[in-house]
Amino acid sequence: MHITINFISSSNVFNGQAGENNNIEKGLHGPKLLDKIKIHNPPVEESLDNLMDYDGIFSVVKKSVKTVLGKERSGLGLALSDLPVTLGAFWQVGGNYIVMNEVLVKAMSRIAKTPREFNSFVYTILTHEYLHSVGYIDEFQARQMTALVAKQTFGSEHPAVIMSSGDIWKQYPLFLSLRGGDGSVLKIISRFDTDSTSYIA
């Protein structure tokens, strides 16, 4: 398969246009997974409430995973691609790139009512893949740990917790009606994981 690679800069991608009604901000909860998780520490003081680029959201991801689980890694890149609509993102074992589904990102930028909701979606996707990259290879375990990290970071009622503890495709059924792609074109985000960039003076 031929893959085309384009480079684009990271920028705020939430456009602020409220679209179809959804249940995230109304408190729709998924399975009772998080009811069994006890929080031993107060939530991390992080916020997803403002306009943020991918790099900013990923910085929150890394801080929250390190605080909650004590795990971290650097040197990851981010690419966007039109993937099948049932796939939020993927990270190839041993690879250096998280590839996120641009079809879903664009849809969420249209239907999210607030930057917090949009950022929570990106946070959930990136945290899941980041956890794969730090050793949680099993899919079910990565889902559980994504929910745990989100809850420890933001508290129980945050959209990121609701998304990560449920099924995003049930929470946003519009996703399944979209037309996905085959991942043949990759758009590399040029400004990503800048927290781990070292500068030589």
C-alpha positions in Angstrom: 0.0 0.0 0.0 1.3 3.4 -0.9 1.3 5.9 2.0 1.5 9.7 1.4 3.0 11.7 4.2 2.2 15.4 4.7 3.5 17.7 7.5 1.2 20.2 9.3 1.6 22.3 12.4 -0.3 21.7 15.6 -3.0 24.2 16.2 -6.3 24.7 18.1 -8.7 22.5 16.1 -11.9 23.0 18.0 -14.0 25.4 15.9 -16.6 26.2 18.5 -19.6 25.2 16.4 -22.2 23.3 18.4 -23.8 20.6 16.3 -26.1 17.6 17.1 -27.2 17.1 20.7 -25.1 14.6 22.6 -25.1 13.2 26.1 -21.6 13.8 27.3 -22.1 17.1 29.1 -25.5 15.7 30.4 -23.7 13.0 32.3 -24.2 9.9 30.2 -22.1 7.1 31.9 -20.9 3.9 30.4 -20.3 0.6 32.2 -19.9 0.8 36.0 -16.1 0.2 35.7 -15.1 3.2 37.6 -17.5 2.5 40.5 -15.0 -0.1 41.6 -12.0 2.2 41.5 -11.1 4.0 44.7 -9.3 7.3 44.5 -6.5 7.5 47.0 -5.1 10.9 45.9 -6.9 14.2 45.2 -7.4 15.0 41.5 -4.3 16.3 39.7 -4.7 20.1 39.0 -5.0 19.9 35.2 -7.6 21.5 33.0 -8.9 20.9 29.5 -11.2 23.8 29.6 -9.4 26.2 27.2 -8.6 26.1 23.5 -5.6 23.8 23.2 -3.5 22.3 20.4 -2.5 18.6 20.2 0.8 19.4 22.0 -1.0 21.0 24.9 -3.4 18.2 25.4 -0.6 15.6 25.1 1.3 17.5 27.8 -1.7 17.0 30.1 -1.8 13.3 29.1 1.8 12.8 30.0 1.6 14.6 33.3 -1.5 12.7 34.4 -0.1 9.3 33.5 3.1 10.0 35.3 1.3 11.3 38.4 -1.2 8.5 38.6 0.8 5.5 37.3 4.4 6.7 37.6 5.1 5.8 33.9 6.4 8.0 31.1 8.2 7.9 27.8 9.4 10.6 25.4 10.0 10.8 21.7 6.4 10.1 20.4 5.1 11.8 17.3 1.5 12.3 16.2 0.0 11.8 12.8 -3.6 12.2 11.5 -5.1 9.9 8.9 -8.5 9.0 7.6 -9.1 5.6 9.3 -12.1 3.3 9.5 -14.7 5.0 11.7 -14.6 2.2 14.3 -11.0 3.0 15.0 -10.1 6.0 17.1 -6.4 5.7 16.7 -3.5 3.2 16.8 0.0 2.9 17.9 2.1 0.2 16.4 4.1 -1.8 19.0 7.6 -0.5 19.0 6.7 2.5 16.9 7.2 6.2 17.5 3.9 7.6 16.2 0.4 7.7 17.4 -1.9 7.8 14.4 -5.3 9.4 15.2 -8.4 9.2 13.1 -8.9 12.6 11.5 -12.4 11.7 10.4 -13.5 11.4 14.0 -11.5 14.5 15.1 -13.1 16.7 12.4 -16.6 15.4 13.4 -16.0 16.1 17.0 -14.7 19.6 16.3 -18.1 20.2 14.7 -20.4 18.6 17.3 -18.6 19.4 20.6 -20.3 22.2 22.5 -17.3 23.4 24.4 -13.5 23.2 24.1 -13.6 21.0 27.2 -15.7 18.4 25.5 -13.5 18.4 22.4 -10.2 18.4 24.4 -11.6 15.5 26.5 -12.2 13.5 23.4 -8.6 14.0 22.1 -7.3 13.4 25.7 -9.1 10.1 25.9 -7.8 8.9 22.5 -4.2 10.0 23.2 -4.1 8.6 26.7 -5.2 5.2 25.5 -2.5 5.0 22.9 0.1 6.6 25.2 -0.6 3.9 27.7 -0.1 1.2 25.1 3.3 2.8 24.4 4.4 2.7 28.1 3.6 -1.0 28.4 -0.2 -1.5 28.7 -0.4 -3.5 25.5 -3.6 -5.4 26.3 -6.6 -3.5 24.9 -8.9 -4.1 27.8 -6.3 -3.2 30.4 -5.5 0.0 28.5 -9.1 1.0 28.5 -9.4 0.4 32.3 -6.2 2.4 32.9 -7.3 5.2 30.7 -10.5 5.5 32.8 -8.5 5.3 36.0 -6.0 8.0 35.0 -8.8 10.3 33.8 -10.8 9.9 37.1 -7.7 10.5 39.2 -6.9 13.5 37.2 -10.2 15.3 36.7 -12.7 13.8 39.2 -15.7 11.6 38.5 -18.0 13.8 36.5 -15.5 15.1 33.9 -16.3 14.4 30.2 -12.9 12.6 29.8 -13.9 10.2 32.5 -17.4 9.6 31.0 -15.8 9.0 27.6 -13.1 6.7 28.8 -15.4 4.7 31.0 -18.0 4.1 28.3 -18.3 3.6 24.6 -17.6 6.7 22.5 -19.4 5.2 19.5 -22.6 4.8 21.6 -22.1 8.2 23.1 -21.6 9.7 19.7 -23.6 7.4 17.3 -23.0 9.9 14.5 -19.5 8.5 14.2 -20.7 5.2 12.7 -22.5 7.0 9.9 -19.3 8.8 8.7 -17.2 7.6 5.8 -13.8 6.5 6.9 -10.6 5.9 5.0 -7.8 3.4 4.5 -5.0 5.3 6.3 -3.0 5.8 3.1 -2.3 9.5 3.7 -0.6 10.5 6.9 -0.4 14.1 8.1 2.5 14.5 10.5 1.9 17.1 13.3 5.2 19.0 13.4 4.8 20.4 16.9 4.1 17.6 19.3 5.6 16.3 22.6 7.6 19.5 23.0 7.9 18.8 26.7 10.6 16.2 25.9 12.5 18.3 23.4 16.0 19.1 24.4 17.7 22.3 23.2 21.5 22.7 22.9 22.7 26.3 23.5 
